[in-house]
Amino acid sequence: MTKSKIALVAALVSCALISGCDDNNKPKVAIEFMHSSVEQERQAVITKLIERFEKENPGITVKQVPVEEDAYNTKIITLARSGSLPEVIETSHDYAKVMDKEQLIDRKAIGEAIKAVGEDQFYDGVLRIVRTEDGSAWTGVPISAWLQGVWYKKDVLANAGIEEPHNWQQLLAAAQKLSDPAQKKYGIALPTAESVMTEQAFSQFALSNQANVFDASGKITLNTPEMAQALAFYRDLAATTMPGSNDVMEIKDAFMNGSAPMAIYSTYLIPAVFKEGNPANLGFMVPTEKSAAVYGTITSLTISNGQTEDETAAAEKFVTFMEKADNAADWVMMSPGAALPATKTIVDTPQWKDNEVIKAFGDLPNELIAQYPHMQVFGAVADKNFTRMGDVTGSGVVSTLVHNVTVGQKDLKQTLTDSQTKLDDLVQQR
């Protein structure tokens, strides 16, 4: 054997032993996928998806990094500081904006992945929510979503002679008629605590009345006639809810135990209603005044910045793979009914069509998906998604405003004026 042949054999052996080569003598690329599915049954689904991907892409290995939801954002910051962010990260559209602000995401790679999936494959309105602040790119590739609105029990309304509500006034009239606090019966279970849920719930009514926290130039616009009208309506509606500061658990419990036949909650109410055994009795409405406005959160797979060219390419391949109909369906159906698809092809898969939860609710899942174009969030104005909205939510000013006017019965006009000043100061400090 010649020296050149010996050298070639040695190189191939070295490659195989040290870096692991595929059939084309290329070293394998290892990437990490960080997600919040810590439950064993969900990790099992993701494991199968990864195995499927690795079989199709023998040059790439994917390691799961499951992290508890409560520690998720802190973990991202810690990993970013140490320069060890996973290549692919599951994130909400809200936190993706923060990551973009800190230059932790690869806009170009995300754009390439969306292009590979096809912009037309996403439901109308979905990509708008994940636009960057300047409107020039996206913060992630949407894979699922949940929505929030007003749920009601059809039989209770029918027995009371109430038509199913479609707008503000019909909703308020129904809640007032159903309210009987002396008998511990309430018109609607409504969030009033100083919590993120209260801000989310109130935002639907404000945005429905064309009131937003920011205007197109990024100026705080909390103290406006439109916001005051929405707040006054929410205060009137809150007069028919349970006393005290209500949050997630109080609202769900009141609706499920029959204390309140209407409630503001997310699609995560659906599994509980299914388990109760009367899915056909569940109705859903979107707060509607000048326009319809449904609150929701888009879950995306984002690609982090600062990776090698090979790692970024592998991350793009993995995200594009996860968006394929069957794979995305497996992801969404980890929470059937609670999580909704972001892409159109999922509803044609057996995983969706044959699922017992989806079938039990009839047309309701499709009606929920049809609300994407009406999805609105504070801080999103036209094609701009202001990252400072995270600071606003973190300050608690909006939820405290709603709490003080409803539970605290403070003067609406003065409280609104004070809250505007607080947010002005907050934005100037940033």
Disulfide bonds with the S-S distance in Angstrom:
Cys15-Cys21 1.60
